Amino acid sequence: THVRNAGGVAQAASTKAESLRHPTRISDMSEWDGIVREWLIDVGHAFAGGLGTNGDAFSYWAAHGTGSVDEGWTYLLPGEDSGVYQQTIVDPNGDGEATTVVEINEAQIMKDALTTGKAPVGLWIGKQKYSLVRFDLEQEVGDGVGKWLFGSAPKQGVNIVQTPNGTVVVSKYSEDAGHTSGNNKTATMAFAEYLAGPDVGY
């Protein structure tokens, strides 16, 4: 059976609602990696995607890539134990300054972008820089109000949707793989609306 129509996952979500409101990446949550794959990868509109929670801090708890779960995590996480690293930015202010070195905290950048619609040093996801070019901090998601960000990089991009309950869907696409920003946004939004719906409540 397909998870998107399915009572099995919805029932599990309802019976474990409190414990799963802010889930962590633990073994009993591994089914969500497959749900990410079904909604974002299998439909052919993303090469990597994940789920996170935007609470006191931002953190991921599910992921999938085109080939595997591990590939998905590779595209979402910076690979540093601390989640913080130094990055050289070329002419960051457009004022002719050649380079500067900045500290990148991807989780904090994501949280700030979802709060303000701004990412002054870029929207960094898995050590890939995206320019935050569009956002809606009052995006309709299902029956409530969520948030939407769109990040652009050469021949690729990312759509990010936060549900009214604080669950965040992150979906990366590549033009080289035949993906488009519009189809990726549609798939990302559909997944977020499913998560925000009454049967799941994320």
Disulfide bonds with the S-S distance in Angstrom:
none
